[in-house]
Amino acid sequence: MRCPFCQDAENKVIDSRESQEGSVIRRRRECLQCKRRFTTYERVEELAPLIVKKDGRRETFDRDKLLAGLQKACEKRPVSSDRLEETVTAVERLLQGLGEKEVPSSVIGEEVMRRLQALDEVAYVRFASVYRSFHDITEFMEELKDLLSERARERKPPRSPDKEG
């Protein structure tokens, strides 16, 4: 592991801890040359499926690309970086759990939208507007109406059965 500051290859591990439910090891390191400290993350490299895009292209799943999309959707929203990392890890685990060699991009998109809706509704709408490629304001408004009616259903208290006296 090269020091990001001086590029020297000699460093020592100062501290190691598990994060993200044990799937990642965070290591705090100190460069033996310049004495500066930096953090590295270690994770098991698992074979991710190829993602089949809408136009038929295939590309390897890229967690950084998904994280960047989530960060853009959550820009200036009260969503922590840790929550975004957890979301990406959960989607990645879902893909690995499917055990398929190829997965349609729609599986990722729908899963991300489901998780974003629970995380932050504004970020959900932002992501949906790009993911669903709304052609006009009418389609956008329909998505908002669906979101509002779903929210109203969730907030409505269950009706209690009539009591006979």
DSSP file (Angstrom, degrees, kcal/mol; ACC not computed):
  #  RESIDUE AA STRUCTURE BP1 BP2  ACC     N-H-->O    O-->H-N    N-H-->O    O-->H-N    TCO  KAPPA ALPHA  PHI   PSI    X-CA   Y-CA   Z-CA
    1    1 A M              0   0    0      0, 0.0     2,-0.3     0, 0.0    39,-0.0   0.000 360.0 360.0 360.0 118.5    0.0    0.0    0.0
    2    2 A R        -     0   0    0      1,-0.1     7,-0.2    29,-0.0     6,-0.1  -0.588 360.0-107.5 -84.5 143.5    1.6    3.2   -1.1
    3    3 A C     >  -     0   0    0      5,-2.7     4,-1.6    -2,-0.3    -1,-0.1  -0.502  21.0-142.1 -65.1 130.4    1.4    6.4    0.9
    4    4 A P  T  4 S+     0   0    0      0, 0.0    -1,-0.1     0, 0.0    -2,-0.0   0.641  97.5  46.3 -71.0 -11.6   -1.0    8.8   -0.8
    5    5 A F  T  4 S+     0   0    0      3,-0.1    -2,-0.0    31,-0.1    -3,-0.0   0.885 132.4   8.6 -96.4 -49.2    1.2   11.7    0.2
    6    6 A C  T  4 S-     0   0    0      2,-0.1     3,-0.1    30,-0.1    -4,-0.0   0.471  89.8-126.8-114.9  -4.1    4.8   10.7   -0.6
    7    7 A Q     <  +     0   0    0     -4,-1.6     2,-0.1     1,-0.2    -5,-0.0   0.536  55.3 150.6  70.8   8.7    4.1    7.4   -2.5
    8    8 A D        -     0   0    0      1,-0.1    -5,-2.7    -6,-0.1    -1,-0.2  -0.467  43.2-145.4 -71.0 144.9    6.5    5.4   -0.3
    9    9 A A  S    S+     0   0    0     -7,-0.2     2,-0.6    -2,-0.1    -1,-0.1   0.581  71.8  91.9 -88.4 -10.8    5.5    1.8    0.0
   10   10 A E        +     0   0    0     -7,-0.0    22,-2.1     2,-0.0    23,-0.6  -0.764  49.8 134.4 -93.4 119.8    6.6    1.3    3.6
   11   11 A N  E     -A   31   0A   0     -2,-0.6     2,-0.4    20,-0.3    20,-0.2  -0.965  39.9-131.9-152.3 167.2    3.9    2.0    6.3
   12   12 A K  E     -A   30   0A   0     18,-2.5    18,-2.6    -2,-0.3     2,-0.5  -0.938  21.9-116.8-126.5 151.1    2.6    0.4    9.4
   13   13 A V  E     +A   29   0A   0     -2,-0.4    16,-0.3    16,-0.2     3,-0.1  -0.740  28.3 177.7 -85.5 125.2   -0.9   -0.3   10.6
   14   14 A I  E     +     0   0A   0     14,-3.5     2,-0.3    -2,-0.5    15,-0.2   0.807  67.3   4.3 -94.1 -38.3   -1.8    1.7   13.7
   15   15 A D  E     -A   28   0A   0     13,-1.5    13,-3.2     2,-0.0     2,-0.4  -0.996  58.0-168.0-151.9 142.3   -5.4    0.5   14.2
   16   16 A S  E     +A   27   0A   0     -2,-0.3     2,-0.3    11,-0.2    11,-0.2  -0.999  14.5 165.1-132.0 136.7   -7.8   -2.0   12.5
   17   17 A R  E     -A   26   0A   0      9,-2.3     9,-3.5    -2,-0.4     2,-0.2  -0.996  34.0-114.9-147.9 152.7  -11.6   -2.3   13.0
   18   18 A E  E     +A   25   0A   0     -2,-0.3     2,-0.3     7,-0.2     7,-0.2  -0.566  35.7 177.0 -80.3 147.2  -14.5   -3.9   11.3
   19   19 A S  E  >> +A   24   0A   0      5,-2.8     5,-1.8    -2,-0.2     4,-0.5  -0.933  52.9  37.9-143.2 169.7  -17.2   -1.8    9.8
   20   20 A Q  T >45S-     0   0    0     -2,-0.3     3,-1.6     1,-0.2    -1,-0.2   0.944 134.7 -49.6  50.6  56.2  -20.3   -2.3    7.8
   21   21 A E  T 345S-     0   0    0      1,-0.3    -1,-0.2    -3,-0.1    -3,-0.0   0.809 107.2 -55.4  57.4  35.2  -21.3   -5.4    9.8
   22   22 A G  T 345S+     0   0    0      2,-0.2    -1,-0.3    -3,-0.2    -2,-0.2   0.488 114.2 109.6  83.6   2.6  -17.9   -7.0    9.4
   23   23 A S  T <<5S+     0   0    0     -3,-1.6    21,-0.6    -4,-0.5     2,-0.4   0.604  79.0  41.7 -87.0 -10.0  -17.8   -6.9    5.6
   24   24 A V  E   < -AB  19  43A   0     -5,-1.8    -5,-2.8    19,-0.1     2,-0.5  -0.993  68.0-149.2-136.5 141.4  -15.1   -4.2    5.6
   25   25 A I  E     -AB  18  42A   0     17,-2.8    17,-2.7    -2,-0.4     2,-0.5  -0.959  12.7-152.9-111.8 125.1  -11.9   -3.7    7.6
   26   26 A R  E     -AB  17  41A   0     -9,-3.5    -9,-2.3    -2,-0.5     2,-0.5  -0.840  13.4-167.7 -96.2 126.2  -10.9   -0.1    8.2
   27   27 A R  E     -AB  16  40A   0     13,-3.0    13,-2.7    -2,-0.5     2,-0.5  -0.965  13.4-152.5-121.0 129.5   -7.1    0.3    8.8
   28   28 A R  E     -AB  15  39A   0    -13,-3.2   -14,-3.5    -2,-0.5   -13,-1.5  -0.878  26.4-172.6 -96.2 125.8   -5.4    3.4   10.0
   29   29 A R  E     -AB  13  38A   0      9,-3.3     9,-2.2    -2,-0.5     2,-0.4  -0.844  19.9-151.3-123.2 155.9   -1.9    3.5    8.7
   30   30 A E  E     -AB  12  37A   0    -18,-2.6   -18,-2.5    -2,-0.3     2,-0.3  -0.995  22.6-127.0-127.0 128.0    1.2    5.7    9.2
   31   31 A C  E  >  -A   11   0A   0      5,-2.7     4,-1.2    -2,-0.4   -20,-0.3  -0.534   9.8-149.8 -70.4 131.5    3.8    6.2    6.5
   32   32 A L  T  4 S+     0   0    0    -22,-2.1   -21,-0.2    -2,-0.3    -1,-0.1   0.712  93.5  48.0 -75.4 -20.0    7.3    5.3    7.8
   33   33 A Q  T  4 S+     0   0    0    -23,-0.6    -1,-0.1     3,-0.1   -22,-0.1   0.956 128.7  15.0 -84.4 -58.9    8.8    7.9    5.4
   34   34 A C  T  4 S-     0   0    0      2,-0.1    -2,-0.1   -26,-0.0     3,-0.1   0.529  91.3-132.4 -99.5  -6.4    6.8   11.1    5.9
   35   35 A K     <  +     0   0    0     -4,-1.2     2,-0.2     1,-0.2    -3,-0.1   0.553  57.6 140.1  69.4   9.6    5.0   10.1    9.1
   36   36 A R        -     0   0    0     -6,-0.1    -5,-2.7     1,-0.0     2,-0.3  -0.523  46.1-130.2 -82.4 154.5    1.6   11.1    7.8
   37   37 A R  E     +B   30   0A   0     -7,-0.2     2,-0.3    -2,-0.2    -7,-0.2  -0.783  28.1 169.6-107.6 149.1   -1.4    9.0    8.5
   38   38 A F  E     -B   29   0A   0     -9,-2.2    -9,-3.3    -2,-0.3     2,-0.4  -0.969  26.1-122.1-151.1 164.0   -4.1    7.7    6.2
   39   39 A T  E     -B   28   0A   0     -2,-0.3     2,-0.3   -11,-0.2   -11,-0.2  -0.893  21.0-173.1-114.6 138.5   -7.0    5.3    6.2
   40   40 A T  E     -B   27   0A   0    -13,-2.7   -13,-3.0    -2,-0.4     2,-0.4  -0.913  12.6-145.7-124.1 156.7   -7.5    2.3    3.9
   41   41 A Y  E     -B   26   0A   0     -2,-0.3     2,-0.5   -15,-0.2   -15,-0.2  -0.980  10.2-161.6-123.9 135.0  -10.5    0.0    3.6
   42   42 A E  E     +B   25   0A   0    -17,-2.7   -17,-2.8    -2,-0.4     2,-0.3  -0.960  15.7 165.9-120.0 129.4  -10.3   -3.7    2.9
   43   43 A R  E     -B   24   0A   0     -2,-0.5     2,-0.3   -19,-0.2   -19,-0.1  -0.971  42.8 -96.5-139.5 155.3  -13.1   -5.8    1.6
   44   44 A V        -     0   0    0    -21,-0.6     2,-0.9    -2,-0.3    -2,-0.0  -0.525  38.0-127.8 -69.6 131.9  -13.4   -9.3    0.0
   45   45 A E        -     0   0    0     -2,-0.3     2,-0.3     2,-0.0    -1,-0.1  -0.742  34.0-175.5 -84.3 111.7  -13.5   -9.0   -3.7
   46   46 A E        -     0   0    0     -2,-0.9     2,-0.8     1,-0.0    50,-0.0  -0.791  34.0-102.3-107.8 151.9  -16.5  -11.0   -4.8
   47   47 A L        -     0   0    0     -2,-0.3    -2,-0.0    49,-0.1    -1,-0.0  -0.616  40.1-159.1 -76.4 112.4  -17.5  -11.7   -8.3
   48   48 A A        -     0   0    0     -2,-0.8     3,-0.1    13,-0.1    48,-0.1  -0.632  20.3-109.0 -89.2 149.8  -20.3   -9.3   -9.2
   49   49 A P        -     0   0    0      0, 0.0    12,-1.1     0, 0.0     2,-0.3  -0.288  35.3 -98.3 -72.0 162.2  -22.7  -10.0  -12.0
   50   50 A L  E     -Cd  60 102B   0     51,-3.0    53,-2.7    10,-0.2     2,-0.5  -0.604  36.0-130.1 -75.5 142.2  -22.6   -8.1  -15.3
   51   51 A I  E     -Cd  59 103B   0      8,-3.6     8,-2.0    -2,-0.3     2,-0.7  -0.852  11.7-145.3 -98.3 125.6  -25.3   -5.4  -15.4
   52   52 A V  E     -Cd  58 104B   0     51,-2.6    53,-2.8    -2,-0.5    54,-0.3  -0.824  19.8-147.7 -93.7 113.1  -27.4   -5.4  -18.5
   53   53 A K    >   -     0   0    0      4,-3.1     3,-1.9    -2,-0.7    53,-0.0  -0.222  27.9-100.4 -76.2 167.7  -28.3   -1.8  -19.4
   54   54 A K  T 3  S+     0   0    0      1,-0.3    -1,-0.1     2,-0.1    -2,-0.0   0.833 124.1  51.5 -57.4 -34.8  -31.5   -0.7  -21.1
   55   55 A D  T 3  S-     0   0    0      2,-0.0    -1,-0.3     1,-0.0     3,-0.1   0.366 123.9-102.4 -87.7   6.2  -29.8   -0.5  -24.5
   56   56 A G  S <  S+     0   0    0     -3,-1.9    -2,-0.1     1,-0.3    -1,-0.0   0.272  76.8 136.9  94.6 -11.6  -28.4   -4.1  -24.1
   57   57 A R        -     0   0    0     -5,-0.1    -4,-3.1     1,-0.0     2,-0.4  -0.309  43.5-143.1 -64.6 154.2  -24.8   -3.1  -23.2
   58   58 A R  E     +C   52   0B   0     -6,-0.2     2,-0.3    -3,-0.1    -6,-0.2  -0.971  24.5 166.0-122.1 136.3  -23.2   -5.0  -20.4
   59   59 A E  E     -C   51   0B   0     -8,-2.0    -8,-3.6    -2,-0.4     2,-0.1  -0.989  39.9 -96.4-146.0 155.7  -20.9   -3.6  -17.8
   60   60 A T  E     -C   50   0B   0     -2,-0.3   -10,-0.2   -10,-0.2     2,-0.1  -0.417  50.7 -96.5 -69.2 142.3  -19.5   -4.8  -14.5
   61   61 A F        -     0   0    0    -12,-1.1     2,-0.5    -2,-0.1   -13,-0.1  -0.394  40.2-161.6 -59.2 133.1  -21.2   -3.6  -11.4
   62   62 A D     >  -     0   0    0      1,-0.1     4,-2.0    -2,-0.1     3,-0.3  -0.920  13.6-169.3-125.3 103.6  -19.4   -0.5  -10.1
   63   63 A R  H  > S+     0   0    0     -2,-0.5     4,-2.7     1,-0.2     5,-0.2   0.837  89.5  56.6 -63.2 -32.2  -20.2    0.4   -6.5
   64   64 A D  H  > S+     0   0    0      2,-0.2     4,-2.4     1,-0.2    -1,-0.2   0.882 105.9  50.2 -66.5 -37.3  -18.4    3.8   -6.9
   65   65 A K  H  > S+     0   0    0     -3,-0.3     4,-1.9     2,-0.2    -2,-0.2   0.914 112.4  46.8 -66.3 -42.4  -20.7    4.7   -9.8
   66   66 A L  H  X S+     0   0    0     -4,-2.0     4,-2.3     2,-0.2    -2,-0.2   0.923 112.1  50.6 -64.5 -43.6  -23.8    3.7   -7.7
   67   67 A L  H  X S+     0   0    0     -4,-2.7     4,-2.7     1,-0.2    -2,-0.2   0.902 108.5  52.3 -60.7 -41.6  -22.5    5.7   -4.7
   68   68 A A  H  X S+     0   0    0     -4,-2.4     4,-2.1     1,-0.2    -1,-0.2   0.894 109.1  50.1 -62.5 -39.5  -21.9    8.7   -6.9
   69   69 A G  H  X S+     0   0    0     -4,-1.9     4,-2.1     2,-0.2    -1,-0.2   0.901 112.0  47.3 -64.5 -41.4  -25.5    8.5   -8.2
   70   70 A L  H  X S+     0   0    0     -4,-2.3     4,-2.1     2,-0.2    -2,-0.2   0.899 110.3  52.3 -66.3 -41.1  -26.8    8.3   -4.6
   71   71 A Q  H  < S+     0   0    0     -4,-2.7     4,-0.3     1,-0.2    -2,-0.2   0.895 109.8  49.5 -62.6 -39.0  -24.6   11.2   -3.5
   72   72 A K  H >< S+     0   0    0     -4,-2.1     3,-1.0     1,-0.2    -1,-0.2   0.922 111.9  47.7 -65.3 -43.9  -26.0   13.3   -6.4
   73   73 A A  H 3< S+     0   0    0     -4,-2.1    -2,-0.2     1,-0.2    -1,-0.2   0.833 117.1  43.7 -65.3 -32.0  -29.6   12.5   -5.4
   74   74 A C  T >< S+     0   0    0     -4,-2.1     3,-2.0    -5,-0.1     5,-0.4   0.293  80.3 140.7 -98.3   9.0  -28.9   13.2   -1.8
   75   75 A E  T <  S+     0   0    0     -3,-1.0    -3,-0.1     1,-0.3    -4,-0.0  -0.312  80.0   2.7 -57.5 130.1  -26.9   16.4   -2.4
   76   76 A K  T 3  S+     0   0    0      1,-0.3    -1,-0.3     3,-0.1    -4,-0.0   0.753 107.9 119.8  61.4  28.4  -27.8   19.1    0.3
   77   77 A R  S <  S-     0   0    0     -3,-2.0     2,-2.2     2,-0.2    -1,-0.3  -0.856  79.4-106.2-116.5 155.7  -30.1   16.6    2.0
   78   78 A P  S    S+     0   0    0      0, 0.0     2,-0.5     0, 0.0    -3,-0.1  -0.301  76.4 124.0 -80.7  58.1  -29.8   15.3    5.6
   79   79 A V        -     0   0    0     -2,-2.2    -2,-0.2    -5,-0.4    -3,-0.1  -0.977  56.2-132.7-120.6 123.2  -28.5   11.9    4.6
   80   80 A S     >  -     0   0    0     -2,-0.5     4,-1.7     1,-0.1     5,-0.1  -0.294  16.8-120.4 -74.5 156.7  -25.1   10.7    6.0
   81   81 A S  H  > S+     0   0    0      1,-0.2     4,-2.6     2,-0.2     5,-0.2   0.848 114.7  59.3 -61.1 -35.1  -22.3    9.2    4.0
   82   82 A D  H  > S+     0   0    0      1,-0.2     4,-2.6     2,-0.2    -1,-0.2   0.906 103.5  50.4 -62.1 -41.5  -22.6    6.1    6.2
   83   83 A R  H  > S+     0   0    0      2,-0.2     4,-2.0     1,-0.2    -1,-0.2   0.885 111.0  49.1 -64.7 -37.9  -26.2    5.6    5.2
   84   84 A L  H  X S+     0   0    0     -4,-1.7     4,-2.3     2,-0.2    -2,-0.2   0.911 111.0  49.5 -67.0 -42.1  -25.3    5.9    1.5
   85   85 A E  H  X S+     0   0    0     -4,-2.6     4,-2.7     1,-0.2    -2,-0.2   0.915 110.5  51.2 -61.0 -43.2  -22.5    3.4    2.0
   86   86 A E  H  X S+     0   0    0     -4,-2.6     4,-2.4     1,-0.2    -1,-0.2   0.892 109.3  51.0 -61.2 -39.8  -24.9    1.0    3.7
   87   87 A T  H  X S+     0   0    0     -4,-2.0     4,-2.3     2,-0.2    -2,-0.2   0.927 111.2  46.8 -64.3 -45.8  -27.3    1.4    0.8
   88   88 A V  H  X S+     0   0    0     -4,-2.3     4,-2.6     1,-0.2    -2,-0.2   0.918 112.8  50.0 -62.9 -43.4  -24.7    0.6   -1.7
   89   89 A T  H  X S+     0   0    0     -4,-2.7     4,-2.5     1,-0.2    -1,-0.2   0.900 110.2  50.7 -62.0 -41.0  -23.5   -2.4    0.3
   90   90 A A  H  X S+     0   0    0     -4,-2.4     4,-2.2     2,-0.2    -1,-0.2   0.903 111.9  46.6 -64.7 -41.4  -27.0   -3.7    0.6
   91   91 A V  H  X S+     0   0    0     -4,-2.3     4,-2.3     2,-0.2    -2,-0.2   0.913 112.1  51.3 -66.0 -42.0  -27.6   -3.4   -3.1
   92   92 A E  H  X S+     0   0    0     -4,-2.6     4,-2.3     1,-0.2    -2,-0.2   0.912 110.5  48.2 -61.0 -43.6  -24.3   -5.1   -3.8
   93   93 A R  H  X S+     0   0    0     -4,-2.5     4,-2.7     2,-0.2    -1,-0.2   0.890 108.8  54.4 -64.5 -39.3  -25.2   -8.0   -1.4
   94   94 A L  H  X S+     0   0    0     -4,-2.2     4,-1.3     2,-0.2    -2,-0.2   0.938 109.6  47.3 -58.7 -47.2  -28.6   -8.3   -3.1
   95   95 A L  H  X>S+     0   0    0     -4,-2.3     4,-0.7     1,-0.2     5,-0.5   0.915 113.8  46.5 -61.7 -44.1  -26.9   -8.7   -6.5
   96   96 A Q  H ><5S+     0   0    0     -4,-2.3     3,-0.7     1,-0.2    -1,-0.2   0.873 109.2  56.0 -66.2 -36.3  -24.4  -11.3   -5.1
   97   97 A G  H 3<5S+     0   0    0     -4,-2.7    -1,-0.2     1,-0.2    -2,-0.2   0.753  95.2  66.0 -68.1 -24.3  -27.2  -13.1   -3.4
   98   98 A L  H 3<5S-     0   0    0     -4,-1.3    -1,-0.2    -3,-0.4    -2,-0.2   0.824  90.6-150.2 -66.6 -29.7  -29.1  -13.5   -6.7
   99   99 A G  T <<5 +     0   0    0     -3,-0.7     2,-0.2    -4,-0.7    -3,-0.1   0.695  45.4 139.5  69.4  18.2  -26.3  -15.8   -7.9
  100  100 A E      < -     0   0    0     -5,-0.5    -1,-0.2     1,-0.1     3,-0.1  -0.644  55.5-142.5 -95.0 152.4  -26.8  -14.7  -11.5
  101  101 A K  S    S+     0   0    0     -2,-0.2   -51,-3.0     1,-0.2     2,-0.4   0.786  92.2  28.9 -79.9 -29.2  -24.1  -14.0  -14.1
  102  102 A E  E     -d   50   0B   0    -53,-0.2    -1,-0.2   -51,-0.0   -51,-0.2  -0.994  66.6-174.7-134.7 140.1  -26.2  -11.1  -15.6
  103  103 A V  E     -d   51   0B   0    -53,-2.7   -51,-2.6    -2,-0.4     2,-0.1  -0.999  30.3-114.5-134.4 133.0  -28.7   -8.8  -13.9
  104  104 A P  E >>  -d   52   0B   0      0, 0.0     3,-1.6     0, 0.0     4,-0.8  -0.393  23.9-125.3 -64.3 143.3  -30.9   -6.2  -15.6
  105  105 A S  H 3> S+     0   0    0    -53,-2.8     4,-2.7     1,-0.3     3,-0.2   0.761 107.3  72.3 -60.3 -23.9  -30.1   -2.6  -14.5
  106  106 A S  H 3> S+     0   0    0    -54,-0.3     4,-2.7     1,-0.2    -1,-0.3   0.818  89.3  59.6 -62.3 -30.2  -33.8   -2.3  -13.6
  107  107 A V  H <> S+     0   0    0     -3,-1.6     4,-1.8     2,-0.2    -1,-0.2   0.924 110.0  42.1 -63.2 -43.4  -33.2   -4.6  -10.6
  108  108 A I  H  X S+     0   0    0     -4,-0.8     4,-2.8    -3,-0.2     5,-0.2   0.945 114.5  51.0 -67.2 -48.2  -30.6   -2.1   -9.2
  109  109 A G  H  X S+     0   0    0     -4,-2.7     4,-2.4     1,-0.2    -2,-0.2   0.907 112.1  45.4 -57.7 -45.6  -32.7    0.9  -10.1
  110  110 A E  H  X S+     0   0    0     -4,-2.7     4,-2.3     2,-0.2    -1,-0.2   0.884 113.8  49.4 -67.9 -38.2  -35.9   -0.4   -8.4
  111  111 A E  H  X S+     0   0    0     -4,-1.8     4,-2.3    -5,-0.3    -2,-0.2   0.915 111.8  48.4 -66.5 -42.7  -34.0   -1.5   -5.3
  112  112 A V  H  X S+     0   0    0     -4,-2.8     4,-2.9     1,-0.2     5,-0.2   0.920 111.9  49.5 -63.2 -43.3  -32.2    1.9   -5.0
  113  113 A M  H  X S+     0   0    0     -4,-2.4     4,-2.3    -5,-0.2    -2,-0.2   0.909 109.8  51.5 -63.6 -40.6  -35.6    3.7   -5.4
  114  114 A R  H  X S+     0   0    0     -4,-2.3     4,-1.1     1,-0.2    -1,-0.2   0.927 114.7  42.5 -60.6 -44.5  -37.2    1.5   -2.8
  115  115 A R  H  X S+     0   0    0     -4,-2.3     4,-1.4     1,-0.2    -2,-0.2   0.880 113.5  51.5 -71.9 -38.2  -34.4    2.2   -0.3
  116  116 A L  H  X S+     0   0    0     -4,-2.9     4,-3.4     1,-0.2     8,-0.4   0.872 103.0  59.4 -66.2 -36.3  -34.2    6.0   -1.1
  117  117 A Q  H  < S+     0   0    0     -4,-2.3    -1,-0.2     1,-0.2    -2,-0.2   0.887 110.4  42.3 -60.3 -37.8  -37.9    6.3   -0.6
  118  118 A A  H  < S+     0   0    0     -4,-1.1    -1,-0.2    -5,-0.2    -2,-0.2   0.781 119.4  45.9 -76.4 -27.0  -37.5    5.1    3.0
  119  119 A L  H  < S-     0   0    0     -4,-1.4     2,-0.3     1,-0.3    -2,-0.2   0.927 132.8 -15.5 -82.7 -49.8  -34.3    7.2    3.4
  120  120 A D     X  -     0   0    0     -4,-3.4     4,-2.2    -5,-0.1    -1,-0.3  -0.840  50.4-152.0-163.8 117.2  -35.3   10.6    2.0
  121  121 A E  H  > S+     0   0    0     -2,-0.3     4,-2.3     1,-0.2     5,-0.2   0.831  98.4  52.9 -67.1 -33.2  -38.3   11.4   -0.2
  122  122 A V  H  > S+     0   0    0      2,-0.2     4,-2.4     1,-0.2    -1,-0.2   0.932 110.8  47.1 -67.0 -44.2  -36.7   14.4   -2.0
  123  123 A A  H  > S+     0   0    0      1,-0.2     4,-2.8     2,-0.2     5,-0.2   0.885 110.0  55.2 -62.4 -38.1  -33.6   12.2   -2.9
  124  124 A Y  H  X S+     0   0    0     -4,-2.2     4,-3.0    -8,-0.4    -2,-0.2   0.938 109.0  46.0 -59.0 -48.3  -36.1    9.5   -4.1
  125  125 A V  H  X S+     0   0    0     -4,-2.3     4,-2.3     2,-0.2    -2,-0.2   0.895 112.5  51.0 -64.9 -39.8  -37.8   11.9   -6.4
  126  126 A R  H  X S+     0   0    0     -4,-2.4     4,-1.2     2,-0.2    -1,-0.2   0.949 114.2  43.5 -60.0 -48.8  -34.5   13.3   -7.7
  127  127 A F  H  X S+     0   0    0     -4,-2.8     4,-3.3     1,-0.2     3,-0.5   0.924 113.1  51.9 -63.8 -44.5  -33.2    9.7   -8.4
  128  128 A A  H  X S+     0   0    0     -4,-3.0     4,-2.9     1,-0.2     5,-0.3   0.870 103.5  58.4 -60.8 -37.9  -36.6    8.7   -9.9
  129  129 A S  H  <>S+     0   0    0     -4,-2.3     5,-1.1    -5,-0.2    -1,-0.2   0.855 115.8  34.9 -63.7 -33.7  -36.6   11.6  -12.3
  130  130 A V  H ><5S+     0   0    0     -4,-1.2     3,-0.5    -3,-0.5    -2,-0.2   0.913 120.6  47.3 -82.2 -47.9  -33.2   10.5  -13.8
  131  131 A Y  H 3<5S+     0   0    0     -4,-3.3    -3,-0.2     1,-0.2    -2,-0.2   0.905 118.2  39.9 -62.6 -44.4  -33.8    6.8  -13.5
  132  132 A R  T 3<5S-     0   0    0     -4,-2.9    -1,-0.2    -5,-0.3    -3,-0.2   0.516  99.9-138.0 -86.3  -4.3  -37.3    6.8  -15.0
  133  133 A S  T < 5 -     0   0    0     -3,-0.5    -3,-0.2    -5,-0.3    -4,-0.1   0.929  19.1-147.0  48.4  59.3  -36.3    9.4  -17.6
  134  134 A F      < -     0   0    0     -5,-1.1    -1,-0.1    -6,-0.2     3,-0.1  -0.306   8.7-157.1 -56.2 134.4  -39.5   11.5  -17.3
  135  135 A H        -     0   0    0      1,-0.2     2,-0.3    -3,-0.1    -1,-0.2   0.727  68.6  -1.5 -88.7 -23.8  -40.4   13.0  -20.7
  136  136 A D  S  > S-     0   0    0      1,-0.0     4,-1.5     0, 0.0     3,-0.4  -0.942  81.2 -88.7-156.2 177.1  -42.4   15.9  -19.4
  137  137 A I  H  > S+     0   0    0     -2,-0.3     4,-2.8     1,-0.2     5,-0.2   0.778 117.1  64.9 -64.8 -27.8  -43.8   17.5  -16.2
  138  138 A T  H  > S+     0   0    0      2,-0.2     4,-2.1     1,-0.2    -1,-0.2   0.933 103.2  45.7 -62.8 -46.2  -47.0   15.3  -16.4
  139  139 A E  H  > S+     0   0    0     -3,-0.4     4,-1.8     1,-0.2    -1,-0.2   0.901 113.2  51.0 -62.7 -39.8  -45.0   12.1  -15.8
  140  140 A F  H  X S+     0   0    0     -4,-1.5     4,-2.0     1,-0.2    -2,-0.2   0.923 109.7  49.5 -62.4 -45.0  -43.1   13.8  -13.0
  141  141 A M  H  X S+     0   0    0     -4,-2.8     4,-2.7     1,-0.2    -1,-0.2   0.858 106.6  56.0 -64.4 -36.2  -46.3   14.9  -11.3
  142  142 A E  H  X S+     0   0    0     -4,-2.1     4,-2.4     2,-0.2    -1,-0.2   0.912 106.8  49.9 -62.2 -41.6  -47.8   11.4  -11.6
  143  143 A E  H  X S+     0   0    0     -4,-1.8     4,-2.2     1,-0.2    -2,-0.2   0.918 111.7  48.3 -62.2 -43.1  -44.7   10.1   -9.6
  144  144 A L  H  X S+     0   0    0     -4,-2.0     4,-2.7     2,-0.2    -2,-0.2   0.906 110.1  51.5 -64.3 -41.4  -45.2   12.8   -7.0
  145  145 A K  H  X S+     0   0    0     -4,-2.7     4,-2.7     2,-0.2     5,-0.2   0.916 109.9  49.7 -61.4 -43.0  -49.0   12.0   -6.7
  146  146 A D  H  X S+     0   0    0     -4,-2.4     4,-2.2     1,-0.2    -1,-0.2   0.916 111.6  48.9 -60.8 -42.9  -48.1    8.3   -6.2
  147  147 A L  H  X S+     0   0    0     -4,-2.2     4,-2.3     1,-0.2    -2,-0.2   0.921 112.7  47.4 -62.9 -45.1  -45.6    9.2   -3.5
  148  148 A L  H  X S+     0   0    0     -4,-2.7     4,-2.3     2,-0.2    -2,-0.2   0.899 112.3  48.3 -66.0 -41.2  -48.1   11.4   -1.7
  149  149 A S  H  X S+     0   0    0     -4,-2.7     4,-2.0     2,-0.2    -1,-0.2   0.874 111.7  50.5 -68.8 -34.7  -50.9    8.9   -1.8
  150  150 A E  H  X S+     0   0    0     -4,-2.2     4,-2.0    -5,-0.2    -2,-0.2   0.914 110.7  49.5 -65.8 -41.6  -48.6    6.2   -0.5
  151  151 A R  H  X S+     0   0    0     -4,-2.3     4,-1.8     1,-0.2    -2,-0.2   0.903 109.5  51.7 -62.6 -41.3  -47.5    8.5    2.3
  152  152 A A  H  X S+     0   0    0     -4,-2.3     4,-1.3     1,-0.2    -1,-0.2   0.891 108.6  51.0 -63.4 -39.7  -51.2    9.2    3.1
  153  153 A R  H  < S+     0   0    0     -4,-2.0    -1,-0.2     1,-0.2    -2,-0.2   0.888 110.4  49.7 -64.2 -38.6  -51.9    5.5    3.3
  154  154 A E  H  < S+     0   0    0     -4,-2.0    -1,-0.2     1,-0.2    -2,-0.2   0.842 113.4  45.5 -69.5 -32.8  -49.0    4.9    5.7
  155  155 A R  H  < S+     0   0    0     -4,-1.8    -1,-0.2    -5,-0.1    -2,-0.2   0.673  86.5 102.1 -86.2 -17.3  -50.0    7.7    8.0
  156  156 A K  S  < S-     0   0    0     -4,-1.3     3,-0.1    -5,-0.2    -4,-0.0  -0.529  76.8-124.3 -70.6 124.2  -53.7    6.9    8.2
  157  157 A P        -     0   0    0      0, 0.0    -1,-0.1     0, 0.0    -2,-0.1  -0.385  33.4 -97.4 -68.1 147.0  -54.4    5.1   11.5
  158  158 A P        -     0   0    0      0, 0.0     2,-0.3     0, 0.0     0, 0.0  -0.344  41.7-108.7 -63.7 143.4  -56.0    1.7   11.2
  159  159 A R        -     0   0    0     -3,-0.1     3,-0.0     1,-0.0    -3,-0.0  -0.547  29.7-134.2 -75.4 135.7  -59.8    1.7   11.6
  160  160 A S        -     0   0    0     -2,-0.3     3,-0.1     1,-0.1    -1,-0.0  -0.689  26.7-104.1 -90.1 144.3  -60.9    0.2   14.8
  161  161 A P        -     0   0    0      0, 0.0     2,-0.1     0, 0.0    -1,-0.1  -0.331  43.1 -97.2 -65.3 146.4  -63.9   -2.3   14.7
  162  162 A D        -     0   0    0      1,-0.1     2,-0.5    -3,-0.0    -3,-0.0  -0.401  38.3-134.7 -64.7 136.8  -67.2   -0.9   15.9
  163  163 A K        -     0   0    0     -2,-0.1     2,-0.4    -3,-0.1    -1,-0.1  -0.800   9.1-142.3 -97.6 133.3  -67.9   -1.9   19.5
  164  164 A E              0   0    0     -2,-0.5     0, 0.0     1,-0.1     0, 0.0  -0.789 360.0 360.0 -94.1 137.8  -71.3   -3.2   20.5
  165  165 A G              0   0    0     -2,-0.4    -1,-0.1     0, 0.0    -2,-0.0   0.439 360.0 360.0 -96.9 360.0  -72.6   -2.1   23.9
